[in-house]
Amino acid sequence: MRIVCPFCGERELGEFTYLGDAKPQRPAADAGEDAVYDYVYLRDNIAGVMSEHWYHGGGCRAWLKVTRNTLTHEISAVEPAAGAGAAKVGA
Amino acid sequence: MKYSIFSLARAALSGHKNWKPTWRDAAPKDRYDVVIIGGGGHGLATAWFLASEFGIRNVAVLEKGWIGSGNAGRNTTIIRSNYGLPGNTGFYELSMKLWERMEQDLNYNAMVSQRGVINLYHSDAQRDAYARRGNTMRINGIDAELLDQAALKKMMPFLNFDHARFPVQGGLLQRRGGTARHDAVVWGYAHAASELGVDIIQNCEVTGFTRDANGKVTGVETSRGKIGAGKVGMAVAGSSSRVAAMAGLRLPIESHVLQAFVSEAIKPLLPNVMTFGAGHFYVSQSDKGGLVFGGDIDGYNSYAQRGNLPVVEDVCEGGMALIPMIGRVRLLRQWGGIMDMSMDGTPIIDKSPVDGLYINAGWCYGGFKATPGSGLVFAHLLARDESHKEAALFRLDRFQRGAMIDEKGQGAQPNLH
């Protein structure tokens, strides 16, 4: 598996760190315990195409949103993660 | 058939032409009291305990491939009970005790070998942490010995004791730990369960649940037709989220790939199972002579049953740091299995929120050693509708209650457990 970083180009997997599914959104502070439980602990654990957060610590140190198939490891898209510094100034 | 020295002699004298199949490959009936999804070690052990301990023999085990084709046939075969947290300590010792009598219970040679498990320490702080774990084990009636460097040098003179960064100072030894022949464990449970009337049904993939008007699970839909069930238990490891999703459930689990490795066969070298305390590397030597070893999971969600090269490199570096001479041994094979990584690194054995569906999941990469214990406590839950006392903390709602059992203290990040 290699990831084509939008800033650095194609790099080997060892440069990246995995966070997980990009779908869970931090609930509002007053959303209640169930919403927090859902966000922190429950996962769709998709078998198929999934959006994920990866960190390019061995390169540009940007957070990336990677679209990857968990059944085949095929990567179909890589973009700067929304809200991360690099995305704010434009890739 | 019953195996003994006489059956072996009889078969040998007749040219080994009259062996009967070890277990019965069954076709599905319309209905069972209990249907177990997953024909791995845990599912088959559950069926055997249901039949032998709890008198429930109208049981089917459904396997989408062939039995033992998942993680039961892909692990590094280590058995041990050196856990430190309440919940884990007692459960894994229950499992260890069942390993010690498994072959007699099942009338099957599972090649259980209590050759000892040593966790090496490389600093004073790590020694203290291991001493504490050893004490926890001993006050719970489990064997543990803290070895110093001199004792280790007698046992394994080839270790890299004077490593500049991670000198081997000593280790925590559990002599009763060791290995078992993983395929034989599967076949042994299949053999004994089948003898008691359990139907083992292969190439039977569950595609959905049938439910009544109240939402209670009444059976499963499979690639071989509908099968009715009084209760359904799932023991499907890396596929837990997929099966649970068919019942509308989301689990606190991510599926990750763990790789394992075996070297070419060499003469007897390692007397026991050993773990590197400064990296993640564990190794034993199989009876065929190959070094069987592994390390970290790859770290990303995967259902692919194969991993990537950075982990191969990392694991081999761990091995080289500990036993420099294994650099001259060639790697023979490497493969991957899909781990059901839970959010606190501890399994879930509980009723699900869906009536009639029971969950046995979240084994992370510790499932093999738990096989007999998991079977017993899951059968207990299915038969009596209440948790076995040694599994009473493995509840699904513990994340909501803040009652996690996080042996490594990593928090809700499955790829770190």
Contacts between the chains, C-beta under 8 A, distances in Angstrom:
chain1	res1	chain2	res2	distance
A	1	B	308	4.9
A	12	B	310	7.1
A	13	B	308	5.4
A	13	B	309	7.5
A	13	B	310	5.1
A	14	B	310	3.9
A	14	B	313	7.7
A	17	B	299	7.7
A	18	B	299	4.9
A	18	B	300	4.3
A	18	B	415	6.1
A	20	B	254	6.9
A	20	B	301	7.2
A	20	B	413	7.6
A	20	B	414	7.8
A	20	B	415	7.5
A	21	B	254	7.9
A	21	B	301	7.3
A	33	B	400	7.4
A	37	B	399	6.5
A	37	B	400	5.2
A	40	B	343	7.7
A	40	B	399	7.8
A	40	B	412	5.2
A	41	B	252	4.2
A	41	B	343	5.0
A	41	B	399	4.4
A	41	B	400	8.0
A	41	B	412	5.8
A	42	B	250	4.6
A	42	B	251	7.2
A	42	B	252	5.9
A	43	B	241	7.1
A	43	B	250	6.8
A	43	B	251	7.4
A	43	B	252	7.1
A	43	B	253	6.7
A	43	B	254	5.4
A	44	B	241	7.5
A	44	B	250	6.6
A	45	B	241	3.6
A	45	B	242	7.7
A	45	B	250	8.0
A	45	B	251	7.1
A	45	B	253	6.1
A	45	B	254	5.4
A	45	B	255	5.6
A	45	B	301	6.9
A	46	B	301	7.5
A	47	B	241	7.8
A	47	B	242	5.6
A	47	B	255	7.5
A	47	B	303	4.7
A	50	B	301	6.5
A	52	B	300	7.2
A	52	B	301	7.1
A	68	B	300	7.8
A	70	B	255	7.5
A	70	B	301	4.9
A	70	B	302	5.5
A	70	B	303	5.2
A	70	B	304	7.2
A	71	B	303	5.1
A	71	B	304	6.1
A	72	B	304	6.4
A	73	B	302	6.8
A	73	B	304	5.6
A	73	B	308	7.5
